[in-house]
Amino acid sequence: MDKSIYKVNKINDTTFQIDECGRDYCYLLLGKEKALLIDCSIGSGDIKGVVKDLTDLPITVAVTHAHGDHSGAGYQFGEIWVHESECNKLFRAINIQHWRKKLISNHMRKAGVTQKDIKGRIYDCKWLPFSDGKVFELGGRTVTAHHTPGHSPGSVVFTDETQKLMFTGDNTCPFLLMKVMCATTLEKWLVGAEKTLELSKEYEPWCAHGENAKQTPQQIERTINYVREIIEKHGHKNEKESKKAFYPEKSFDDCVVYDTKKIV
């Protein structure tokens, strides 16, 4: 398998961002005794090899949610930690090769990634359930999971108590995708998003997608305000049919993509 599909960006001496050809970002946190990989990508290349080049420490993998672009390469590690609400047959099923192949982006195709590069069977990886408040002790570095359902029912934010970093997955991205399978209503999303905003006052937030994965409290608050405006304008009624809508306008940099059937 090819390691070159991944680009490593150094956040600091013990924290690395691993970029799967602009498609998604994973984060490697090094402690004194263990390493934690937050999300593990689609698995279009040898991400385990990339991680092994960065550290000799034992590796634990935990995901912000179980969509295929965050948990797909789990088979390379043997086991991953997944929020208990997504440790089920449905989320296992959307990680089969057929669905992960559909996640290949244009950037990845231009880099030479083909469907044949998406390997691994879903049961080559054991999923370990965790709940809100789960703590990962890395040795001199503590990471805590906070349940923030919205983009998916098991979405979580990981806070690095030692270095005051935070890893938010997809749940408060500037391009917020809420028109996906199993997403909550926008109203339910607000609860976790407001928790994330509060945490961002203490922890520096990094998300999983977008050209600038380093977030700001201002961006998170702006996305929250978009959702509040949608609820205020359209929340008095959910459409009977599911339709994709964009707010405030269609943009791949700064908007909410939502389901008109799942506002409140």
C-alpha positions in Angstrom: 0.0 0.0 0.0 1.1 3.5 -0.8 2.0 6.0 2.0 2.5 8.9 -0.3 -1.2 9.6 -0.6 -0.9 11.1 2.9 0.7 14.4 3.8 1.8 15.1 7.4 1.5 18.6 8.9 3.2 19.3 12.2 1.0 21.1 14.7 3.7 20.8 17.4 6.4 18.4 18.4 3.8 15.8 19.7 0.8 16.5 17.6 0.4 15.8 13.8 -2.3 16.4 11.3 -2.5 13.6 8.6 -4.1 14.8 5.4 -5.6 12.2 3.0 -5.1 14.2 -0.2 -7.3 17.1 0.9 -10.3 14.7 1.5 -10.1 14.4 5.3 -7.8 15.1 8.2 -6.8 12.7 11.0 -4.8 13.7 14.1 -2.0 11.9 15.9 -1.4 12.8 19.5 1.8 11.5 21.2 2.0 10.9 24.9 5.0 9.5 26.9 3.5 5.9 26.9 0.9 5.7 24.1 -0.2 7.5 20.9 -3.8 8.3 20.0 -4.9 8.5 16.4 -8.2 10.5 16.1 -9.9 9.3 13.0 -8.2 7.0 10.5 -9.4 8.1 7.0 -11.0 6.2 4.2 -7.9 4.1 4.0 -6.9 4.8 0.4 -3.3 4.2 1.3 -1.1 2.9 4.1 -2.0 5.3 7.0 -0.7 2.8 9.5 2.7 3.0 7.9 2.6 6.8 8.0 1.8 6.6 11.8 4.6 4.1 12.4 7.0 6.5 10.7 6.1 9.1 13.2 6.1 7.1 16.4 7.1 3.7 17.9 4.5 4.1 20.7 1.6 1.7 20.9 -1.3 3.2 18.9 -4.9 3.6 20.0 -7.4 4.6 17.4 -10.6 6.5 18.3 -13.0 8.2 15.8 -15.1 11.3 16.0 -17.9 9.3 14.3 -18.2 6.1 12.3 -18.7 7.5 8.7 -16.4 5.7 6.3 -14.0 8.6 5.7 -13.2 8.6 9.5 -13.2 4.9 10.3 -12.6 3.2 7.0 -8.9 2.4 7.6 -9.7 0.7 10.9 -8.9 -2.7 9.4 -5.2 -1.6 9.2 -5.1 -1.3 13.0 -7.3 -4.2 14.1 -9.5 -2.3 16.4 -10.9 1.2 16.9 -13.0 3.0 19.6 -16.4 4.2 18.4 -19.2 5.9 20.3 -21.6 3.4 21.6 -24.5 4.8 19.6 -22.8 3.9 16.4 -21.4 0.5 17.3 -24.2 -1.2 15.4 -24.8 -3.1 12.2 -26.0 0.0 10.3 -22.8 1.9 10.7 -20.7 -1.2 10.1 -22.6 -1.7 6.9 -21.8 1.8 5.6 -18.1 1.0 6.0 -18.1 -1.8 3.4 -15.8 -1.3 0.4 -18.7 -0.5 -1.8 -19.6 2.7 0.1 -16.1 3.8 0.9 -15.2 3.6 -2.8 -17.9 6.3 -3.4 -16.1 8.6 -1.0 -13.1 9.0 -3.3 -12.8 12.7 -4.1 -11.6 14.4 -7.3 -8.4 15.4 -5.6 -7.7 11.8 -4.7 -8.4 10.7 -8.3 -6.0 13.2 -9.6 -3.4 11.8 -7.2 -3.9 8.4 -8.7 -6.3 6.8 -6.2 -8.7 4.3 -7.7 -11.4 2.1 -6.3 -8.9 -0.8 -6.2 -7.0 1.1 -3.5 -10.0 0.8 -1.1 -9.4 -2.4 0.8 -10.3 -4.1 4.0 -13.4 -6.0 5.1 -15.6 -4.5 7.8 -15.0 -7.4 10.2 -11.3 -7.2 9.9 -11.6 -4.5 12.5 -13.1 -4.8 16.0 -15.2 -1.8 17.1 -14.9 -1.0 20.8 -17.8 1.1 22.3 -17.2 4.2 24.5 -19.6 6.6 26.1 -19.6 10.3 26.9 -16.7 11.3 29.1 -14.4 8.5 28.0 -10.8 9.3 28.9 -7.7 8.2 27.0 -4.5 8.3 29.1 -1.4 8.6 26.9 1.1 9.1 29.6 1.5 12.8 30.6 -1.3 13.6 28.2 -5.0 13.1 28.8 -7.7 13.2 26.1 -11.5 13.3 26.9 -14.4 12.5 24.6 -17.5 14.7 24.7 -20.7 13.4 23.0 -22.1 16.0 20.6 -24.7 14.4 18.4 -25.7 16.2 15.2 -23.8 15.3 12.0 -24.2 11.8 13.2 -25.8 10.3 16.4 -22.4 9.4 17.8 -20.4 12.5 16.9 -17.9 13.4 19.6 -15.4 16.1 20.3 -12.0 15.2 21.8 -10.3 17.6 24.2 -6.6 17.4 24.9 -6.5 18.4 28.5 -2.7 18.8 28.6 -2.1 20.9 25.5 -5.5 22.5 25.3 -6.3 21.3 21.8 -9.7 20.1 20.6 -10.6 17.9 17.6 -14.2 18.4 16.4 -14.6 16.0 13.5 -17.4 17.1 11.1 -19.9 18.4 13.7 -19.0 22.2 13.5 -17.2 22.4 10.1 -17.6 25.7 8.2 -19.3 23.6 5.5 -21.7 21.8 7.9 -23.3 18.8 6.3 -26.5 17.8 8.0 -28.1 16.2 4.9 -26.5 12.8 5.6 -27.8 9.5 6.8 -28.8 9.4 10.5 -28.1 13.1 11.1 -30.1 14.5 13.9 -32.5 17.5 13.6 -30.9 20.9 13.5 -32.5 21.7 16.9 -30.7 18.6 18.5 -27.5 19.6 16.8 -27.5 23.0 18.5 -27.1 21.4 21.9 -23.8 19.8 21.0 -22.6 22.7 19.0 -23.1 25.1 21.8 -21.1 22.8 24.1 -18.4 22.8 21.4 -18.4 26.6 21.3 -18.0 26.8 25.0 -15.1 24.4 24.9 -13.5 26.4 22.1 -12.9 29.2 24.6 -10.5 27.0 26.4 -9.3 24.6 23.7 -8.0 25.3 20.2 -10.3 23.6 17.7 -9.3 21.6 14.7 -11.9 19.9 12.4 -11.7 17.1 9.8 -12.5 18.9 6.5 -11.9 22.1 4.6 -8.9 24.1 3.4 -8.3 25.6 6.8 -8.9 22.8 9.4 -7.9 25.1 12.2 -11.1 26.5 13.5 -11.9 29.6 15.5 -14.7 30.3 18.1 -16.0 32.9 15.7 -16.5 30.4 12.9 -18.2 28.0 15.2 -20.5 30.7 16.5 -21.3 31.9 13.0 -22.3 28.3 12.0 -24.5 28.1 15.1 -26.1 31.4 14.2 -26.9 30.1 10.7 -28.7 27.1 12.2 -30.6 29.4 14.6 -31.7 31.5 11.7 -32.9 28.4 9.8 -34.9 27.3 12.8 -36.4 30.8 13.3 -37.4 31.1 9.6 -38.4 27.5 8.9 -38.6 25.6 12.2 -42.4 26.1 12.6 -42.8 23.3 10.0 -40.8 20.4 8.8 -41.3 19.6 5.1 -43.1 16.3 4.5 -40.5 15.3 2.0 -36.8 15.2 2.5 -35.1 17.9 0.4 -31.5 19.3 0.4 -31.3 23.0 1.2 -28.4 25.4 1.6 -28.1 28.3 4.1 -27.4 31.2 3.7 -26.5 30.2 0.2 -24.8 27.4 -1.7 -21.1 27.5 -0.9 -18.4 24.9 -0.2 -16.6 27.2 2.3 -19.3 28.5 4.6 -22.8 27.2 4.8 -25.2 24.7 6.3 -26.5 21.9 4.1 -29.6 20.5 5.8 -32.6 18.3 5.3 -35.9 20.3 5.2 -37.6 17.3 6.9 -35.2 17.5 9.9 -35.2 21.0 11.2 -36.9 20.5 14.6 
